[in-house]
Amino acid sequence: MAAEYCASPIAAERAGGLSVLSQWGRDNRHSSERVALAIEALEDSDLSVVRAAAWVLAHLSGMQGTEPANVALIGLAGHTDSEVRWAVVFGLGGREYSAALETLMVLMFDANDEVRDWATFGLGTQCKADSASIREALRARLTDPAKAVRHEALWGLAARRDSAGLEELASRFERDEWVSGDELDAEEALGEMNVPTMDLPRRLGELKARDGDGQRH
């Protein structure tokens, strides 16, 4: 029935049919058919349909047998609509093949706050890949105008035991300006749980001196 709606002459029904397919998330049922319908809908003249199609691809990206969804998503990285680009970074978050990493790094500099936030999250904490270019992209977001993006960049750097990330994280605790999530990221960097908050600046400083800019563990 959802597939039939995707072929409706009414744009709202086409978008609705795709939304139903998207809400199945990462369910394997009819995955190849869902991807094919979404890719076809990317050529639709109605933006709401294109948006719905992008979210179908985002939910199916990375699943075995749905490689066309990954290729199609990457091809949408330069789309003029920010919601479509948001779907791109949502779908590619945590993917560690080179084209996905490069796309996330590009969209970390997007004009839209939500796109930058999800791209930074997708590369910073969802992804374990580590390289000089990844760290450079994350460092660039430490001064982002959006607070949420700055947090994601910091957590991604600290998780990689990057000197700049460890230093800024320690400074937050010293200034008593830390936010929820900082303590968990500090413990992850230290490789310990339940570290007293008052000890975190010292412990992070020691980690920076000993292992700053080491590979992500």
QUIURTA-V111829 format. One record per residue. SS is DSSP state (~ for helix, > for strand, _ for the rest). PHI is phi in whole degrees, -180 to 180 (* if undefined). PSI is psi as a letter, one per 20 degrees, with the letter a starting at -180 (none if undefined). Layout:
SS_PHI_PSI / SS_PHI_PSI
This chain:
__*_g / ~_-62_g / ~_-63_h / ~_-64_g / ~_-64_h / ~_-62_h / __-101_j / __-67_q / __-74_i / __-99_p / ~_-59_g / ~_-62_h / ~_-74_h / ~_-62_g / ~_-64_h / ~_-65_g / ~_-62_g / ~_-66_h / ~_-63_h / ~_-62_g / ~_-64_h / ~_-69_h / ~_-69_i / __-70_i / __60_c / __-92_k / __-76_p / __-73_i / __-61_p / __55_k / ~_-63_g / ~_-66_h / ~_-66_h / ~_-63_g / ~_-62_g / ~_-62_g / ~_-64_h / ~_-68_g / ~_-63_g / ~_-63_h / ~_-72_i / __-64_i / __-90_j / __-64_q / __-79_i / __-99_p / ~_-63_h / ~_-63_h / ~_-71_g / ~_-63_g / ~_-60_g / ~_-63_h / ~_-64_g / ~_-62_h / ~_-73_h / ~_-60_g / ~_-64_h / ~_-63_g / ~_-72_h / ~_-98_i / __-60_p / __90_i / __-75_q / __-60_p / __86_j / __-119_k / ~_-54_h / ~_-58_h / ~_-66_g / ~_-64_g / ~_-62_g / ~_-64_g / ~_-61_g / ~_-60_h / ~_-67_i / __-93_j / __-59_h / __-99_j / __-62_q / __-72_h / __-92_p / ~_-68_h / ~_-68_h / ~_-65_g / ~_-67_h / ~_-62_g / ~_-60_h / ~_-61_g / ~_-71_h / ~_-63_g / ~_-72_h / ~_-92_i / __-56_p / __86_i / __-78_p / __-116_j / __-84_q / ~_-58_g / ~_-65_h / ~_-68_g / ~_-61_g / ~_-64_h / ~_-66_g / ~_-62_g / ~_-64_h / ~_-65_g / ~_-77_i / __-67_i / __-109_j / __-65_q / __-71_h / __-92_p / ~_-59_g / ~_-64_g / ~_-65_g / ~_-62_g / ~_-61_g / ~_-71_h / ~_-66_g / ~_-68_g / ~_-63_g / ~_-64_h / ~_-91_h / ~_-76_g / __-107_h / __-76_h / __-110_p / __-97_i / __-60_q / __-142_p / __-162_r / ~_-61_h / ~_-70_h / ~_-65_g / ~_-65_h / ~_-62_g / ~_-65_g / ~_-67_g / ~_-61_h / ~_-63_h / ~_-91_i / ~_-65_h / ~_-112_k / __-61_q / __-66_h / __-95_p / ~_-59_g / ~_-61_h / ~_-67_g / ~_-60_g / ~_-61_g / ~_-63_h / ~_-64_g / ~_-62_g / ~_-65_h / ~_-66_h / ~_-70_g / ~_-63_h / ~_-62_h / __-92_j / __56_k / __-77_p / ~_-57_g / ~_-64_g / ~_-68_g / ~_-64_h / ~_-65_g / ~_-69_h / ~_-65_g / ~_-62_h / ~_-65_h / ~_-61_g / ~_-69_h / ~_-64_h / __-84_i / __56_l / __-120_k / __-78_q / __-120_r / __-58_p / __112_h / ~_-62_g / ~_-67_h / ~_-68_h / ~_-69_h / ~_-63_g / ~_-66_h / ~_-65_g / ~_-62_h / ~_-77_h / __75_k / __-136_q / __-115_q / __59_l / __-79_p / __-55_p / ~_-56_h / ~_-66_i / ~_-91_i / ~_-64_g / ~_-58_g / ~_-65_g / ~_-66_h / ~_-68_h / ~_-64_g / ~_-64_h / ~_-65_g / ~_-61_g / ~_-66_h / ~_-88_h / ~_-138_j / __-58_p / __69_j / __-75_r / __-69_q / __-60_p / __-92_none
